[in-house]
Amino acid sequence: MSPERWNAGVTRRGVDPAEAPNPMETTPAMRAAAREFGSAGSDEGRLERLRTALLDGRDFTFEYERTSTFSASDAFENRRGNCVSFTNLLIALARSLGIQLQAALVSTRGISEREGDVIVTYNHMVAVYPHAGSSDVKVYDFYRMAEERGPRLTLLDDFSVAAIRASNDGVVHLGRGEYAEAEHDLEIAVKLGPQLGSLYANLGLAKWRNGDVAGAFAAFRRGLEVEPRCSPLLQNLAALYLDQHRPAEARAALAALDMHRASPYVLIVRGDLALREGNVKGAIRNYRQAASLDSKIADPWLAIARAELARGHRGAAHKAARKALKRDPSSPEARTLAAATQ
């Protein structure tokens, strides 16, 4: 896409082109590298050589860095980044060889993480290459290459890829407590990718943290109009309802979730709701289920420790706090709970 066409497309979506660079733009150095790495042969052969060159560390060093979301040219220059950065780089190099890769989101269980006192959602992005006359595609990502069927993937145009980058930038600001900057970036994201419901989940969080509860509800509902079964949206909507002491609405939002795609934090919200209603056993059951979905996170065990302590089970609370501390040694709450229950 020419710079003129890209800028015109971004402007039509209500965004300043200076704030949304083309994620697939190439430089002469990139095109030369693509010719060197890809050499000759079939498209699939050249793609595998490109992927190998980016990951094997001999011809080109590219290191994973979760919080760095770069355009293709920035990823090439910095030689690091997350899955979005890697995907952008691989697609741009392939396109410079005339191979039309496309970006896609992987539709698996939601990936959420706690950033300070908020829960944010991440998307995993990959590059896909279609098989002629087939619904299958070959998936190229930072971790592996595999055959995948189309329904597990949401194909993205390049403007939506730019939306993912803006959203990831907003998530970084959320983690730093920079809520005004986060809201700015996330507003850009939903303008560039208005069909992606998960982007509204993070925008609603930014508005919530900025004290705009009505705006947060509006963002969540706008997203649900686009993607009614979006797990991150329903999760965050339920959490906001719970925060606003509206348990019936929180329960309704949770009931609409597809639990096969929900993140562990959905179960923590369900547990919090049960706890507020006095159902401690139900709360702990949800927290334990959340812990079973992701054995590496501390939050379910912190929730169990709080619940056990509330009902006077100090030994069980101490055991849960120690498990939380094992998973997150830097957690001040885990240290406090472990010390208070000795």
Secondary structure, DSSP 8 states (H G I E B T S, - for coil): --HHHHHHHHHHTT--GGGS--TT---HHHHHHHHHHH-SS-HHHHHHHHHHHHHSSSS---EE-TT----HHHHHHH-EE-HHHHHHHHHHHHHHTT---EEEEE-SS-EEEEETTEEEEE--EEEEEE-TTSSEEEEE-SS-EEEEEGGGEEEE-HHHHHHHHHHHHHHHHHHHT-HHHHHHHHHHHHHH-TT-HHHHHHHHHHHHHTT-HHHHHHHHHHHHHH-TT-HHHHHHHHHHHHHTT-HHHHHHHHHTS-TTT--HHHHHHHHHHHHHTT-HHHHHHHHHHHHHH-TT-SHHHHHHHHHHHHTT-HHHHHHHHHHHHHH-TT-HHHHHHHHHT-
